[in-house]
Amino acid sequence: MQSIIVEAFRGQAIMPCAMARIAEKGGDIGVRWVIAFVNHKNPAAMKGCKRAGFSPYLLRRETWRLFRRRVVFTPLPEGTPYPFELAARTESSEPAPTRT
């Protein structure tokens, strides 16, 4: 039953709308910044963040050693593109394969 409900809403850009509304609600209570951490290997989530108006800001790395977690945040330069934008640039710059 639940999977039927989820499938019915795919592709309707609900995530960016929800993220934007959450950010607006934060503004109503005085929040100045909203930071969302998304797995860089999930292009759908990254595109949803872009559509909601978010931009890359920090890189979060989590490592484990001897049952201890270490989290490191690395600031990104302003204007850093999303990973899926980089992939699109490299694909479009390569010549199309030809048959011989």
C-alpha positions as CSV (number, residue, x, y, z in Angstrom):
1,M,0.0,0.0,0.0
2,Q,2.7,2.5,1.0
3,S,4.8,1.8,-2.2
4,I,1.7,2.6,-4.3
5,I,1.4,6.0,-2.6
6,V,5.1,6.8,-3.1
7,E,5.0,5.8,-6.7
8,A,2.0,8.1,-7.4
9,F,4.0,11.2,-6.3
10,R,7.3,10.5,-8.1
11,G,8.4,13.1,-10.7
12,Q,6.1,15.9,-9.4
13,A,8.9,18.1,-7.8
14,I,7.4,17.7,-4.3
15,M,10.8,17.6,-2.6
16,P,12.0,21.1,-3.7
17,C,8.6,22.5,-2.8
18,A,8.8,20.9,0.7
19,M,12.4,22.1,1.2
20,A,11.5,25.6,0.2
21,R,8.5,25.7,2.6
22,I,10.6,24.4,5.5
23,A,13.1,27.2,4.8
24,E,10.3,29.8,4.7
25,K,8.9,28.5,8.0
26,G,12.4,28.9,9.5
27,G,12.4,32.5,8.3
28,D,9.1,33.1,10.2
29,I,10.8,32.1,13.5
30,G,14.0,34.1,12.9
31,V,16.3,31.5,11.4
32,R,18.9,33.1,9.2
33,W,20.5,30.0,7.5
34,V,19.3,26.6,6.5
35,I,21.8,23.9,5.8
36,A,20.8,20.5,4.3
37,F,23.3,17.6,4.0
38,V,22.6,15.4,1.0
39,N,24.6,12.4,-0.3
40,H,26.5,13.6,-3.3
41,K,25.9,10.2,-5.0
42,N,22.2,10.8,-5.1
43,P,21.6,13.0,-8.1
44,A,17.8,13.2,-7.6
45,A,18.2,14.6,-4.1
46,M,20.9,17.0,-5.4
47,K,18.6,18.3,-8.1
48,G,15.8,18.7,-5.6
49,C,18.1,20.9,-3.5
50,K,19.1,23.0,-6.5
51,R,15.4,23.5,-7.4
52,A,14.6,24.5,-3.8
53,G,17.3,27.3,-4.1
54,F,20.1,25.7,-2.1
55,S,23.7,25.9,-3.3
56,P,26.8,23.8,-2.4
57,Y,28.4,25.3,0.8
58,L,30.2,22.6,2.8
59,L,31.6,19.2,2.1
60,R,30.9,16.8,5.0
61,R,33.2,13.8,5.4
62,E,32.5,11.1,8.0
63,T,35.1,8.4,8.8
64,W,35.2,5.6,11.3
65,R,38.3,4.3,13.0
66,L,38.3,1.9,16.0
67,F,34.6,2.5,16.6
68,R,35.0,6.3,16.8
69,R,33.4,8.6,14.3
70,R,35.2,11.6,13.0
71,V,33.3,14.3,11.0
72,V,35.2,16.9,9.0
73,F,33.5,19.9,7.4
74,T,35.4,21.5,4.5
75,P,34.1,24.9,3.1
76,L,33.6,25.0,-0.6
77,P,34.5,28.0,-2.8
78,E,31.5,30.2,-3.7
79,G,30.0,29.2,-7.0
80,T,30.9,25.5,-6.7
81,P,28.8,23.6,-9.1
82,Y,26.7,20.5,-8.2
83,P,28.3,17.1,-9.1
84,F,25.6,16.4,-11.6
85,E,26.4,19.7,-13.4
86,L,30.0,18.7,-13.7
87,A,29.0,15.3,-15.2
88,A,26.8,17.1,-17.7
89,R,29.6,19.5,-18.7
90,T,32.1,16.7,-19.3
91,E,29.6,14.7,-21.3
92,S,28.6,17.6,-23.5
93,S,32.3,18.6,-24.2
94,E,33.2,15.1,-25.4
95,P,32.6,14.5,-29.1
96,A,29.8,12.1,-30.0
97,P,31.0,8.5,-30.8
98,T,31.0,7.7,-34.5
99,R,30.6,4.4,-36.3
100,T,33.0,3.3,-38.9
